[in-house]
């Protein structure tokens, strides 16, 4: 089961809105690509690289964003959906505070 933390929901909303403001329909394309990444994570949580301890990052195709998540035996926690150029302290801090 995939659980998207509130901070990641905010990331998704802000990024989707920003893309939609740039080009109508692009926000929807971002969300569709994100859904595909979520499905891939759910089907094979160990597929993507570890970036910090057990925390993993799945890179999105076409968009310069990473999905940061922590696989557990019964669930997968999504901590952040952030631009790859963002300060890594953001996703590290989130993963430590809410496990």
Biopython code that builds the backbone (N, CA, C, O; Angstrom):
import numpy as np
from Bio.PDB.StructureBuilder import StructureBuilder

atoms = [
    (1, "UNK", "N", (0.838, -1.172, 0.000)),
    (1, "UNK", "CA", (0.000, 0.000, 0.000)),
    (1, "UNK", "C", (0.890, 1.245, 0.000)),
    (1, "UNK", "O", (1.833, 1.341, 0.785)),
    (2, "UNK", "N", (0.589, 2.173, -0.864)),
    (2, "UNK", "CA", (1.323, 3.420, -0.992)),
    (2, "UNK", "C", (0.662, 4.479, -0.117)),
    (2, "UNK", "O", (-0.544, 4.703, -0.218)),
    (3, "UNK", "N", (1.445, 5.131, 0.739)),
    (3, "UNK", "CA", (0.932, 6.207, 1.588)),
    (3, "UNK", "C", (1.713, 7.467, 1.257)),
    (3, "UNK", "O", (2.931, 7.512, 1.429)),
    (4, "UNK", "N", (1.016, 8.486, 0.786)),
    (4, "UNK", "CA", (1.644, 9.751, 0.430)),
    (4, "UNK", "C", (1.498, 10.687, 1.625)),
    (4, "UNK", "O", (0.386, 11.052, 2.007)),
    (5, "UNK", "N", (2.619, 11.068, 2.208)),
    (5, "UNK", "CA", (2.617, 11.960, 3.367)),
    (5, "UNK", "C", (2.089, 13.337, 2.968)),
    (5, "UNK", "O", (2.193, 13.715, 1.801)),
    (6, "UNK", "N", (1.527, 14.092, 3.909)),
    (6, "UNK", "CA", (0.971, 15.419, 3.587)),
    (6, "UNK", "C", (1.967, 16.358, 2.913)),
    (6, "UNK", "O", (1.588, 17.118, 2.022)),
    (7, "UNK", "N", (3.227, 16.318, 3.320)),
    (7, "UNK", "CA", (4.227, 17.188, 2.697)),
    (7, "UNK", "C", (4.410, 16.847, 1.224)),
    (7, "UNK", "O", (4.580, 17.738, 0.392)),
    (8, "UNK", "N", (4.376, 15.563, 0.904)),
    (8, "UNK", "CA", (4.497, 15.141, -0.493)),
    (8, "UNK", "C", (3.255, 15.538, -1.282)),
    (8, "UNK", "O", (3.353, 15.914, -2.450)),
    (9, "UNK", "N", (2.087, 15.457, -0.648)),
    (9, "UNK", "CA", (0.853, 15.920, -1.313)),
    (9, "UNK", "C", (0.977, 17.398, -1.681)),
    (9, "UNK", "O", (0.569, 17.812, -2.766)),
    (10, "UNK", "N", (1.541, 18.184, -0.768)),
    (10, "UNK", "CA", (1.751, 19.606, -1.040)),
    (10, "UNK", "C", (2.725, 19.787, -2.194)),
    (10, "UNK", "O", (2.492, 20.611, -3.079)),
    (11, "UNK", "N", (3.818, 19.023, -2.193)),
    (11, "UNK", "CA", (4.774, 19.080, -3.310)),
    (11, "UNK", "C", (4.057, 18.842, -4.635)),
    (11, "UNK", "O", (4.218, 19.602, -5.589)),
    (12, "UNK", "N", (3.270, 17.781, -4.676)),
    (12, "UNK", "CA", (2.580, 17.381, -5.905)),
    (12, "UNK", "C", (1.635, 18.473, -6.382)),
    (12, "UNK", "O", (1.612, 18.809, -7.566)),
    (13, "UNK", "N", (0.867, 19.019, -5.469)),
    (13, "UNK", "CA", (-0.083, 20.069, -5.810)),
    (13, "UNK", "C", (0.628, 21.310, -6.355)),
    (13, "UNK", "O", (0.209, 21.889, -7.357)),
    (14, "UNK", "N", (1.700, 21.704, -5.685)),
    (14, "UNK", "CA", (2.432, 22.899, -6.126)),
    (14, "UNK", "C", (3.083, 22.697, -7.486)),
    (14, "UNK", "O", (3.013, 23.574, -8.347)),
    (15, "UNK", "N", (3.715, 21.550, -7.680)),
    (15, "UNK", "CA", (4.398, 21.291, -8.954)),
    (15, "UNK", "C", (3.377, 21.162, -10.087)),
    (15, "UNK", "O", (3.553, 21.748, -11.155)),
    (16, "UNK", "N", (2.317, 20.398, -9.852)),
    (16, "UNK", "CA", (1.282, 20.246, -10.874)),
    (16, "UNK", "C", (0.678, 21.586, -11.266)),
    (16, "UNK", "O", (0.452, 21.852, -12.447)),
    (17, "UNK", "N", (0.416, 22.432, -10.266)),
    (17, "UNK", "CA", (-0.125, 23.769, -10.533)),
    (17, "UNK", "C", (0.842, 24.640, -11.305)),
    (17, "UNK", "O", (0.443, 25.375, -12.208)),
    (18, "UNK", "N", (2.124, 24.556, -10.948)),
    (18, "UNK", "CA", (3.125, 25.353, -11.646)),
    (18, "UNK", "C", (3.206, 24.950, -13.115)),
    (18, "UNK", "O", (3.218, 25.813, -13.994)),
    (19, "UNK", "N", (3.261, 23.643, -13.390)),
    (19, "UNK", "CA", (3.316, 23.181, -14.778)),
    (19, "UNK", "C", (2.059, 23.572, -15.546)),
    (19, "UNK", "O", (2.131, 23.947, -16.717)),
    (20, "UNK", "N", (0.920, 23.486, -14.893)),
    (20, "UNK", "CA", (-0.339, 23.851, -15.557)),
    (20, "UNK", "C", (-0.354, 25.337, -15.901)),
    (20, "UNK", "O", (-0.880, 25.725, -16.944)),
    (21, "UNK", "N", (0.220, 26.173, -15.031)),
    (21, "UNK", "CA", (0.297, 27.613, -15.305)),
    (21, "UNK", "C", (1.228, 27.907, -16.484)),
    (21, "UNK", "O", (1.021, 28.878, -17.211)),
    (22, "UNK", "N", (2.248, 27.074, -16.671)),
    (22, "UNK", "CA", (3.198, 27.299, -17.762)),
    (22, "UNK", "C", (2.588, 26.953, -19.114)),
    (22, "UNK", "O", (2.675, 27.724, -20.069)),
    (23, "UNK", "N", (1.969, 25.774, -19.173)),
    (23, "UNK", "CA", (1.354, 25.299, -20.415)),
    (23, "UNK", "C", (0.100, 24.509, -20.037)),
    (23, "UNK", "O", (0.198, 23.496, -19.345)),
    (24, "UNK", "N", (-1.067, 24.955, -20.480)),
    (24, "UNK", "CA", (-2.283, 24.196, -20.154)),
    (24, "UNK", "C", (-2.147, 22.727, -20.590)),
    (24, "UNK", "O", (-1.763, 22.428, -21.721)),
    (25, "UNK", "N", (-2.471, 21.832, -19.664)),
    (25, "UNK", "CA", (-2.381, 20.402, -19.925)),
    (25, "UNK", "C", (-1.086, 19.775, -19.419)),
    (25, "UNK", "O", (-1.023, 18.562, -19.219)),
    (26, "UNK", "N", (-0.052, 20.591, -19.209)),
    (26, "UNK", "CA", (1.228, 20.053, -18.764)),
    (26, "UNK", "C", (1.153, 19.561, -17.315)),
    (26, "UNK", "O", (1.831, 18.601, -16.947)),
    (27, "UNK", "N", (0.341, 20.211, -16.506)),
    (27, "UNK", "CA", (0.149, 19.752, -15.131)),
    (27, "UNK", "C", (-0.459, 18.363, -15.103)),
    (27, "UNK", "O", (-0.071, 17.525, -14.289)),
    (28, "UNK", "N", (-1.412, 18.120, -15.992)),
    (28, "UNK", "CA", (-2.023, 16.787, -16.086)),
    (28, "UNK", "C", (-0.996, 15.753, -16.545)),
    (28, "UNK", "O", (-0.996, 14.621, -16.063)),
    (29, "UNK", "N", (-0.124, 16.139, -17.472)),
    (29, "UNK", "CA", (0.918, 15.219, -17.933)),
    (29, "UNK", "C", (1.882, 14.879, -16.797)),
    (29, "UNK", "O", (2.325, 13.738, -16.667)),
    (30, "UNK", "N", (2.202, 15.882, -15.977)),
    (30, "UNK", "CA", (3.054, 15.628, -14.816)),
    (30, "UNK", "C", (2.387, 14.618, -13.881)),
    (30, "UNK", "O", (3.030, 13.668, -13.435)),
    (31, "UNK", "N", (1.113, 14.818, -13.586)),
    (31, "UNK", "CA", (0.394, 13.921, -12.682)),
    (31, "UNK", "C", (0.298, 12.509, -13.252)),
    (31, "UNK", "O", (0.385, 11.529, -12.511)),
    (32, "UNK", "N", (0.119, 12.406, -14.565)),
    (32, "UNK", "CA", (0.063, 11.085, -15.198)),
    (32, "UNK", "C", (1.417, 10.377, -15.076)),
    (32, "UNK", "O", (1.475, 9.188, -14.761)),
    (33, "UNK", "N", (2.503, 11.114, -15.326)),
    (33, "UNK", "CA", (3.844, 10.535, -15.189)),
    (33, "UNK", "C", (4.101, 10.123, -13.743)),
    (33, "UNK", "O", (4.720, 9.091, -13.487)),
    (34, "UNK", "N", (3.627, 10.927, -12.807)),
    (34, "UNK", "CA", (3.798, 10.610, -11.393)),
    (34, "UNK", "C", (3.028, 9.344, -11.025)),
    (34, "UNK", "O", (3.541, 8.502, -10.287)),
    (35, "UNK", "N", (1.817, 9.204, -11.525)),
    (35, "UNK", "CA", (1.042, 7.985, -11.279)),
    (35, "UNK", "C", (1.778, 6.749, -11.784)),
    (35, "UNK", "O", (1.760, 5.703, -11.135)),
    (36, "UNK", "N", (2.420, 6.869, -12.933)),
    (36, "UNK", "CA", (3.189, 5.736, -13.480)),
    (36, "UNK", "C", (4.372, 5.387, -12.574)),
    (36, "UNK", "O", (4.676, 4.211, -12.373)),
    (37, "UNK", "N", (5.032, 6.397, -12.035)),
    (37, "UNK", "CA", (6.142, 6.155, -11.112)),
    (37, "UNK", "C", (5.620, 5.511, -9.830)),
    (37, "UNK", "O", (6.226, 4.568, -9.319)),
    (38, "UNK", "N", (4.496, 6.015, -9.307)),
    (38, "UNK", "CA", (3.887, 5.422, -8.114)),
    (38, "UNK", "C", (3.570, 3.949, -8.344)),
    (38, "UNK", "O", (3.836, 3.116, -7.478)),
    (39, "UNK", "N", (3.013, 3.625, -9.487)),
    (39, "UNK", "CA", (2.683, 2.235, -9.810)),
    (39, "UNK", "C", (3.948, 1.377, -9.866)),
    (39, "UNK", "O", (3.965, 0.254, -9.363)),
    (40, "UNK", "N", (4.994, 1.909, -10.474)),
    (40, "UNK", "CA", (6.256, 1.183, -10.562)),
    (40, "UNK", "C", (6.843, 0.938, -9.167)),
    (40, "UNK", "O", (7.334, -0.155, -8.883)),
    (41, "UNK", "N", (6.790, 1.940, -8.310)),
    (41, "UNK", "CA", (7.279, 1.798, -6.935)),
    (41, "UNK", "C", (6.471, 0.734, -6.206)),
    (41, "UNK", "O", (7.027, -0.111, -5.505)),
    (42, "UNK", "N", (5.166, 0.784, -6.375)),
    (42, "UNK", "CA", (4.285, -0.169, -5.692)),
    (42, "UNK", "C", (4.554, -1.602, -6.155)),
    (42, "UNK", "O", (4.545, -2.531, -5.347)),
    (43, "UNK", "N", (4.793, -1.778, -7.450)),
    (43, "UNK", "CA", (5.017, -3.109, -8.000)),
    (43, "UNK", "C", (6.395, -3.667, -7.642)),
    (43, "UNK", "O", (6.555, -4.876, -7.475)),
    (44, "UNK", "N", (7.382, -2.788, -7.528)),
    (44, "UNK", "CA", (8.737, -3.248, -7.235)),
    (44, "UNK", "C", (9.471, -2.188, -6.412)),
    (44, "UNK", "O", (10.285, -1.448, -6.964)),
    (45, "UNK", "N", (9.203, -2.097, -5.108)),
    (45, "UNK", "CA", (9.796, -1.040, -4.286)),
    (45, "UNK", "C", (11.319, -1.070, -4.208)),
    (45, "UNK", "O", (11.932, -0.039, -3.930)),
    (46, "UNK", "N", (11.940, -2.207, -4.441)),
    (46, "UNK", "CA", (13.388, -2.298, -4.379)),
    (46, "UNK", "C", (14.099, -1.919, -5.660)),
    (46, "UNK", "O", (15.328, -1.970, -5.726)),
    (47, "UNK", "N", (13.353, -1.544, -6.670)),
    (47, "UNK", "CA", (13.924, -1.246, -7.977)),
    (47, "UNK", "C", (14.809, -0.003, -7.982)),
    (47, "UNK", "O", (15.816, 0.040, -8.689)),
    (48, "UNK", "N", (14.448, 0.983, -7.216)),
    (48, "UNK", "CA", (15.127, 2.275, -7.296)),
    (48, "UNK", "C", (16.247, 2.398, -6.269)),
    (48, "UNK", "O", (16.250, 1.719, -5.242)),
    (49, "UNK", "N", (17.190, 3.272, -6.567)),
    (49, "UNK", "CA", (18.406, 3.417, -5.777)),
    (49, "UNK", "C", (18.147, 3.966, -4.378)),
    (49, "UNK", "O", (17.296, 4.830, -4.169)),
    (50, "UNK", "N", (18.909, 3.434, -3.437)),
    (50, "UNK", "CA", (18.929, 3.997, -2.087)),
    (50, "UNK", "C", (19.737, 5.293, -2.145)),
    (50, "UNK", "O", (20.786, 5.364, -2.786)),
    (51, "UNK", "N", (19.226, 6.307, -1.463)),
    (51, "UNK", "CA", (19.928, 7.588, -1.456)),
    (51, "UNK", "C", (20.364, 8.004, -0.058)),
    (51, "UNK", "O", (21.219, 8.876, 0.092)),
    (52, "UNK", "N", (19.781, 7.385, 0.967)),
    (52, "UNK", "CA", (20.121, 7.734, 2.342)),
    (52, "UNK", "C", (19.550, 6.656, 3.255)),
    (52, "UNK", "O", (18.342, 6.619, 3.490)),
    (53, "UNK", "N", (20.401, 5.786, 3.767)),
    (53, "UNK", "CA", (19.906, 4.682, 4.588)),
    (53, "UNK", "C", (18.982, 3.807, 3.758)),
    (53, "UNK", "O", (19.374, 3.313, 2.701)),
    (54, "UNK", "N", (17.765, 3.615, 4.228)),
    (54, "UNK", "CA", (16.773, 2.823, 3.500)),
    (54, "UNK", "C", (15.914, 3.666, 2.554)),
    (54, "UNK", "O", (15.121, 3.123, 1.785)),
    (55, "UNK", "N", (16.070, 4.989, 2.609)),
    (55, "UNK", "CA", (15.289, 5.895, 1.764)),
    (55, "UNK", "C", (15.717, 5.738, 0.313)),
    (55, "UNK", "O", (16.910, 5.695, 0.010)),
    (56, "UNK", "N", (14.746, 5.652, -0.576)),
    (56, "UNK", "CA", (15.004, 5.463, -2.009)),
    (56, "UNK", "C", (14.450, 6.627, -2.819)),
    (56, "UNK", "O", (13.588, 7.378, -2.362)),
    (57, "UNK", "N", (14.976, 6.753, -4.044)),
    (57, "UNK", "CA", (14.508, 7.809, -4.944)),
    (57, "UNK", "C", (14.226, 7.216, -6.316)),
    (57, "UNK", "O", (15.068, 6.546, -6.912)),
    (58, "UNK", "N", (13.018, 7.482, -6.798)),
    (58, "UNK", "CA", (12.648, 7.122, -8.164)),
    (58, "UNK", "C", (12.633, 8.405, -8.982)),
    (58, "UNK", "O", (11.931, 9.356, -8.641)),
    (59, "UNK", "N", (13.403, 8.430, -10.056)),
    (59, "UNK", "CA", (13.414, 9.597, -10.933)),
    (59, "UNK", "C", (12.262, 9.507, -11.928)),
    (59, "UNK", "O", (11.935, 8.432, -12.430)),
    (60, "UNK", "N", (11.658, 10.654, -12.199)),
    (60, "UNK", "CA", (10.529, 10.694, -13.122)),
    (60, "UNK", "C", (11.012, 10.861, -14.555)),
    (60, "UNK", "O", (11.939, 11.629, -14.813)),
    (61, "UNK", "N", (10.394, 10.154, -15.482)),
    (61, "UNK", "CA", (10.721, 10.401, -16.890)),
    (61, "UNK", "C", (10.139, 11.755, -17.316)),
    (61, "UNK", "O", (9.062, 12.144, -16.864)),
    (62, "UNK", "N", (10.843, 12.448, -18.167)),
    (62, "UNK", "CA", (10.442, 13.717, -18.769)),
    (62, "UNK", "C", (10.491, 14.912, -17.834)),
    (62, "UNK", "O", (10.722, 16.031, -18.294)),
    (63, "UNK", "N", (10.285, 14.718, -16.551)),
    (63, "UNK", "CA", (10.268, 15.812, -15.596)),
    (63, "UNK", "C", (11.450, 15.657, -14.627)),
    (63, "UNK", "O", (11.768, 14.542, -14.213)),
    (64, "UNK", "N", (12.104, 16.775, -14.267)),
    (64, "UNK", "CA", (13.298, 16.680, -13.411)),
    (64, "UNK", "C", (12.956, 16.574, -11.917)),
    (64, "UNK", "O", (13.386, 17.391, -11.104)),
    (65, "UNK", "N", (12.182, 15.561, -11.589)),
    (65, "UNK", "CA", (11.722, 15.365, -10.213)),
    (65, "UNK", "C", (12.032, 13.956, -9.742)),
    (65, "UNK", "O", (12.085, 13.007, -10.525)),
    (66, "UNK", "N", (12.236, 13.854, -8.440)),
    (66, "UNK", "CA", (12.442, 12.561, -7.814)),
    (66, "UNK", "C", (11.355, 12.307, -6.780)),
    (66, "UNK", "O", (10.883, 13.228, -6.114)),
    (67, "UNK", "N", (10.971, 11.054, -6.658)),
    (67, "UNK", "CA", (9.999, 10.625, -5.652)),
    (67, "UNK", "C", (10.810, 9.912, -4.570)),
    (67, "UNK", "O", (11.440, 8.887, -4.829)),
    (68, "UNK", "N", (10.788, 10.456, -3.372)),
    (68, "UNK", "CA", (11.557, 9.921, -2.251)),
    (68, "UNK", "C", (10.628, 9.106, -1.363)),
    (68, "UNK", "O", (9.594, 9.594, -0.908)),
    (69, "UNK", "N", (11.015, 7.850, -1.124)),
    (69, "UNK", "CA", (10.118, 6.948, -0.411)),
    (69, "UNK", "C", (10.882, 5.969, 0.458)),
    (69, "UNK", "O", (12.080, 5.747, 0.281)),
    (70, "UNK", "N", (10.158, 5.394, 1.396)),
    (70, "UNK", "CA", (10.706, 4.404, 2.307)),
    (70, "UNK", "C", (9.828, 3.162, 2.245)),
    (70, "UNK", "O", (8.672, 3.198, 2.667)),
    (71, "UNK", "N", (10.368, 2.062, 1.722)),
    (71, "UNK", "CA", (9.574, 0.836, 1.676)),
    (71, "UNK", "C", (9.543, 0.162, 3.047)),
    (71, "UNK", "O", (10.565, 0.057, 3.725)),
    (72, "UNK", "N", (8.379, -0.281, 3.431)),
    (72, "UNK", "CA", (8.174, -1.053, 4.654)),
    (72, "UNK", "C", (7.549, -2.377, 4.254)),
    (72, "UNK", "O", (7.160, -2.558, 3.100)),
    (73, "UNK", "N", (7.450, -3.295, 5.188)),
    (73, "UNK", "CA", (6.898, -4.611, 4.854)),
    (73, "UNK", "C", (5.438, -4.533, 4.411)),
    (73, "UNK", "O", (5.019, -5.295, 3.539)),
    (74, "UNK", "N", (4.668, -3.634, 4.993)),
    (74, "UNK", "CA", (3.236, -3.577, 4.682)),
    (74, "UNK", "C", (2.799, -2.291, 3.998)),
    (74, "UNK", "O", (1.628, -2.144, 3.649)),
    (75, "UNK", "N", (3.734, -1.348, 3.800)),
    (75, "UNK", "CA", (3.382, -0.085, 3.150)),
    (75, "UNK", "C", (4.627, 0.591, 2.599)),
    (75, "UNK", "O", (5.756, 0.237, 2.939)),
    (76, "UNK", "N", (4.392, 1.565, 1.747)),
    (76, "UNK", "CA", (5.468, 2.368, 1.182)),
    (76, "UNK", "C", (5.130, 3.816, 1.488)),
    (76, "UNK", "O", (4.084, 4.315, 1.073)),
    (77, "UNK", "N", (6.013, 4.491, 2.213)),
    (77, "UNK", "CA", (5.778, 5.879, 2.598)),
    (77, "UNK", "C", (6.462, 6.816, 1.610)),
    (77, "UNK", "O", (7.678, 6.758, 1.426)),
    (78, "UNK", "N", (5.676, 7.677, 0.980)),
    (78, "UNK", "CA", (6.207, 8.694, 0.071)),
    (78, "UNK", "C", (6.423, 9.957, 0.894)),
    (78, "UNK", "O", (5.471, 10.517, 1.437)),
    (79, "UNK", "N", (7.684, 10.411, 0.990)),
    (79, "UNK", "CA", (8.018, 11.569, 1.801)),
    (79, "UNK", "C", (8.084, 12.867, 1.015)),
    (79, "UNK", "O", (7.786, 13.934, 1.551)),
    (80, "UNK", "N", (8.472, 12.788, -0.249)),
    (80, "UNK", "CA", (8.677, 14.017, -1.011)),
    (80, "UNK", "C", (8.637, 13.740, -2.507)),
    (80, "UNK", "O", (8.980, 12.652, -2.969)),
    (81, "UNK", "N", (8.210, 14.752, -3.245)),
    (81, "UNK", "CA", (8.317, 14.775, -4.705)),
    (81, "UNK", "C", (8.971, 16.119, -5.002)),
    (81, "UNK", "O", (8.310, 17.157, -5.028)),
    (82, "UNK", "N", (10.287, 16.076, -5.227)),
    (82, "UNK", "CA", (11.066, 17.308, -5.310)),
    (82, "UNK", "C", (11.903, 17.376, -6.581)),
    (82, "UNK", "O", (12.315, 16.357, -7.134)),
    (83, "UNK", "N", (12.140, 18.600, -7.025)),
    (83, "UNK", "CA", (13.031, 18.849, -8.148)),
    (83, "UNK", "C", (14.407, 18.295, -7.789)),
    (83, "UNK", "O", (14.846, 18.423, -6.646)),
    (84, "UNK", "N", (15.076, 17.692, -8.735)),
    (84, "UNK", "CA", (16.355, 17.043, -8.458)),
    (84, "UNK", "C", (17.447, 18.038, -8.063)),
    (84, "UNK", "O", (18.462, 17.635, -7.494)),
    (85, "UNK", "N", (17.262, 19.311, -8.348)),
    (85, "UNK", "CA", (18.253, 20.320, -7.971)),
    (85, "UNK", "C", (18.021, 20.886, -6.561)),
    (85, "UNK", "O", (18.822, 21.688, -6.080)),
    (86, "UNK", "N", (16.943, 20.479, -5.906)),
    (86, "UNK", "CA", (16.657, 20.988, -4.559)),
    (86, "UNK", "C", (17.670, 20.463, -3.549)),
    (86, "UNK", "O", (18.299, 19.426, -3.759)),
    (87, "UNK", "N", (17.813, 21.185, -2.472)),
    (87, "UNK", "CA", (18.736, 20.834, -1.396)),
    (87, "UNK", "C", (18.338, 19.484, -0.800)),
    (87, "UNK", "O", (17.197, 19.327, -0.365)),
    (88, "UNK", "N", (19.245, 18.507, -0.768)),
    (88, "UNK", "CA", (18.906, 17.177, -0.238)),
    (88, "UNK", "C", (18.533, 17.185, 1.240)),
    (88, "UNK", "O", (17.929, 16.230, 1.728)),
    (89, "UNK", "N", (18.881, 18.242, 1.952)),
    (89, "UNK", "CA", (18.494, 18.301, 3.364)),
    (89, "UNK", "C", (16.977, 18.289, 3.535)),
    (89, "UNK", "O", (16.478, 17.881, 4.583)),
    (90, "UNK", "N", (16.244, 18.729, 2.526)),
    (90, "UNK", "CA", (14.782, 18.758, 2.615)),
    (90, "UNK", "C", (14.243, 17.343, 2.765)),
    (90, "UNK", "O", (13.515, 17.056, 3.716)),
    (91, "UNK", "N", (14.592, 16.453, 1.833)),
    (91, "UNK", "CA", (14.035, 15.100, 1.921)),
    (91, "UNK", "C", (14.665, 14.301, 3.048)),
    (91, "UNK", "O", (14.011, 13.418, 3.604)),
    (92, "UNK", "N", (15.914, 14.581, 3.405)),
    (92, "UNK", "CA", (16.527, 13.891, 4.545)),
    (92, "UNK", "C", (15.798, 14.253, 5.836)),
    (92, "UNK", "O", (15.504, 13.383, 6.656)),
    (93, "UNK", "N", (15.512, 15.529, 6.006)),
    (93, "UNK", "CA", (14.809, 15.997, 7.205)),
    (93, "UNK", "C", (13.414, 15.378, 7.291)),
    (93, "UNK", "O", (12.993, 14.928, 8.357)),
    (94, "UNK", "N", (12.716, 15.358, 6.187)),
    (94, "UNK", "CA", (11.361, 14.785, 6.186)),
    (94, "UNK", "C", (11.381, 13.301, 6.545)),
    (94, "UNK", "O", (10.524, 12.827, 7.291)),
    (95, "UNK", "N", (12.344, 12.582, 6.022)),
    (95, "UNK", "CA", (12.378, 11.138, 6.265)),
    (95, "UNK", "C", (12.711, 10.823, 7.721)),
    (95, "UNK", "O", (12.285, 9.790, 8.238)),
    (96, "UNK", "N", (13.454, 11.681, 8.381)),
    (96, "UNK", "CA", (13.809, 11.444, 9.790)),
    (96, "UNK", "C", (12.676, 11.783, 10.733)),
    (96, "UNK", "O", (12.536, 11.152, 11.780)),
    (97, "UNK", "N", (11.865, 12.764, 10.384)),
    (97, "UNK", "CA", (10.873, 13.268, 11.326)),
    (97, "UNK", "C", (9.591, 12.459, 11.359)),
    (97, "UNK", "O", (8.864, 12.529, 12.350)),
    (98, "UNK", "N", (9.280, 11.696, 10.326)),
    (98, "UNK", "CA", (7.962, 11.049, 10.274)),
    (98, "UNK", "C", (8.012, 9.622, 9.772)),
    (98, "UNK", "O", (7.422, 9.320, 8.734)),
    (99, "UNK", "N", (8.672, 8.768, 10.449)),
    (99, "UNK", "CA", (8.713, 7.375, 10.022)),
    (99, "UNK", "C", (7.648, 6.657, 10.762)),
    (99, "UNK", "O", (7.474, 5.452, 10.578)),
]
sb = StructureBuilder()
sb.init_structure("model")
sb.init_model(0)
sb.init_chain("A")
sb.init_seg("    ")
for serial, (resi, resn, name, xyz) in enumerate(atoms, 1):
    if name == "N":
        sb.init_residue(resn, " ", resi, " ")
    sb.init_atom(name, np.array(xyz, "f"), 0.0, 1.0, " ", f" {name:<3s}", serial, name[0])
structure = sb.get_structure()
